[in-house]
Amino acid sequence: MAIKGRDITVTFQNGTRAVDHVSFQIEKGIYGLLGENGAGKTTLMRVLTTLLKPREGTVLLNDMEYKEESYEKIRREIGYLPQELGLYPNLTVRETLEYMGGLAGMSKARCRERLDYYLEKTSLSEHQNKKNRQLSGGMKRRVGLIQALLHDPQVLVIDEPTTGLDPEERIRIRNLLVDFSRERIVLFSTHVVEDLAATCNQLAIMKKGRMVYEGEMKKLMEKAKGHVWLCEGIKEEEAGELMKKYRISSKIYTERGLQLKIVSEKKPGLSCSPIEAGLEDAYIYMTG
Amino acid sequence: MKYNVKIAVPFYKGVYSILFVIILAFVRGISDVREIGAAMDANIALLAMVFCADGYYQEFSGGRWEVFQLCPGKRKWQTLRQRFFLQVIWLTIIAMAGYFVFYWQRPEKSFETSDMVLWLWFGLAAIGSIFFFGSLSFTLVNLWNNLWAGLGISVIVWSLLNSTTGQRLPEALYVFAYGGTGTGFLDSSLKGNWIWGKLSAMLLGSILLLLGGWKVKKKVWIPR
């Protein structure tokens, strides 16, 4: 089970190149896609779900090439939770999911069986008769997750599932993704670094349509090793200079003055010492 | 089917369509029973345009288009067709029930045809208008992927047809022939020639629907 992308390029009508010659290989498990807003993550996800046809490049799902004639077949293997999924406000959770299962071509019996399983798994059983408009943001995300999983896809594409959620709900969604990734590919995009650190081993970093890193998280951290510095006792004026010159991944006021974490190839100053790189530092290092 | 009823005819649409017919019966003066159908025909078409326009568009405005787009083409079209026909049925029921509200004006009756026959004929005429203008706005909104463009063009078509320009069309091609023209308009609904105008409108409406279906199955729209 794998998705391979080669030289994918998406250019919009206004000339914006949203995805620029991107190549990758995604295998079973969770694969994270990290990048700032506007980096091209959603566009790439739309390509992978067949919603968008790239101008150049090829995509293969289990060696089946993405072509219009094979879209229906590919779509059966894909579950998608977009960044903002609106749910029918007049329907209940159960009605919505039964409706979507029917739309996906599932038989009523199979749909009900899977629905009961996922409602239980996502702790939504007790809320299944609530109208969608009565749900909290986190519950809506969980309903969205069920609709993506209902037809048992091999590939689950999830676009920023934790945006706007409280910490408890974020952890719950992350854990669900981990559970659901055991038998399938889960492609999970976010700009929240902690979400990836807590869930996946493989990731890609996108910046301005390009993939600046693709591979294991461990190796990404290794790349940033020796390039992250902790500078303590910094005065305000000095901090201003440093902030102009370097990329700062954290800034804390302490009793001894300012404490800055700086990502830089070279040691920024005498009061700085090297420290272990976190994923956020590695991300800053790669996109700097 | 029951879920599509909730989606195609939500509570607010049910309320405004009922209010539309009630208000129409109060503001549109009539003096003869034969005028009721004529008074309602073009106006119910206007209501159908607004009512049916977002059968598919609501998937975009409601933020569901991506998931909807990934469903099999046949299923998508089946469900949208079902929504459309449910809306046509609802509007026909509303129109036929609203017909009786006009009786508060105590219209005169100076002809032999029974009120029931007249009402049933109106029902047929209303289906033709609702179907044609409903499919027109539904399809145009889908073709342009823009609610206001689709509705705007539909209103222009409606205005042209509901004017002296439209009345120049042959009766067999004129969707509002039921309402009649000129001095003999009161009798036109009794003659039955208008049925051809409604049938040709329904044929055109069916072609428009097929065009809309082709668009739904084929085209992917990425909003900016």
Interface residues (C-beta under 8 A of the other chain):
Chain A: F12 R46 T49 T50 L51 L52 K53 E72 R75 R76 I78 Y80 P82 E84 L85 G86 L87 Y88 P89 N90 L91 E95 E98 Y99 M100 G102 L103 A104 G105 Q147 A148
Chain B: Y3 K6 I7 P10 F11 G62 G63 R64 E66 V67 F68 Q69 L70 C71 P72 G73 R75 K76 T79 V220 I222 R224
